[in-house]
């Protein structure tokens, strides 16, 4: 692994950018957890015209988003580590 003194300014900027991205993704994950918790506290669902539960669909989409955020974080960590 390169020491900070071995890295160019561009590499250092890229590492800062990737670190910042991870921080934003962490915050987004916390936000999705908060939304999921709020949805879980609702004692009812909203049924659409096709008779499907809209809030259950939202929970499903939210779970997919959480999985995508986790995958994005893994990719960023790989890039940060030079992989």
C-alpha positions in Angstrom: 0.0 0.0 0.0 1.3 3.5 -0.8 2.0 5.8 2.1 0.5 9.3 1.9 3.8 10.8 0.9 4.0 8.4 -2.1 0.6 9.5 -3.4 0.1 12.3 -5.9 -2.1 15.3 -5.2 -4.7 13.8 -7.7 -4.7 10.5 -5.8 -5.1 12.3 -2.5 -8.0 14.3 -3.9 -9.6 11.0 -5.2 -9.2 9.4 -1.8 -10.8 12.4 -0.2 -13.6 12.3 -2.7 -14.2 8.5 -2.2 -14.1 9.0 1.6 -16.7 11.8 1.3 -18.9 9.5 -0.8 -18.7 6.8 1.8 -19.8 9.3 4.5 -22.8 10.4 2.3 -23.7 6.8 1.7 -23.6 6.1 5.5 -26.0 9.0 6.0 -28.3 7.7 3.3 -28.3 4.3 4.9 -29.2 5.9 8.3 -32.0 7.8 6.5 -33.4 4.6 4.9 -33.3 2.9 8.3 -35.3 5.8 9.9 -37.9 5.7 7.1 -38.1 1.9 7.4 -38.7 2.2 11.1 -41.4 4.8 10.6 -43.2 2.6 8.0 -43.0 -0.3 10.3 -44.9 1.7 13.0 -47.9 2.3 10.7 -50.7 -0.1 11.7 -52.2 0.0 8.3 -51.4 0.0 4.6 -52.8 2.1 1.7 -54.3 -0.1 -1.0 -54.0 1.1 -4.6 -56.4 0.6 -7.5 -55.1 -2.9 -8.1 -55.6 -3.9 -4.5 -51.9 -3.9 -3.7 -50.5 -2.4 -0.5 -48.6 0.7 -1.4 -46.7 0.9 1.8 -45.6 -2.7 1.5 -44.4 -1.9 -2.0 -42.5 1.1 -0.5 -40.9 -1.2 2.1 -39.8 -3.5 -0.7 -38.3 -0.7 -2.8 -36.6 0.7 0.3 -35.0 -2.7 1.0 -33.7 -2.7 -2.6 -32.3 0.8 -2.1 -30.5 -0.3 1.1 -28.9 -3.2 -0.8 -27.8 -1.0 -3.6 -26.3 1.5 -1.1 -24.4 -1.3 0.6 -23.1 -2.5 -2.8 -22.0 1.0 -3.7 -20.1 1.4 -0.5 -18.3 -1.9 -1.1 -17.3 -0.7 -4.6 -16.1 2.6 -3.3 -14.0 0.9 -0.6 -12.5 -1.3 -3.3 -11.6 1.7 -5.3 -10.1 3.5 -2.3 -7.9 0.5 -1.6 -6.7 0.4 -5.1 -8.7 -2.7 -6.1 
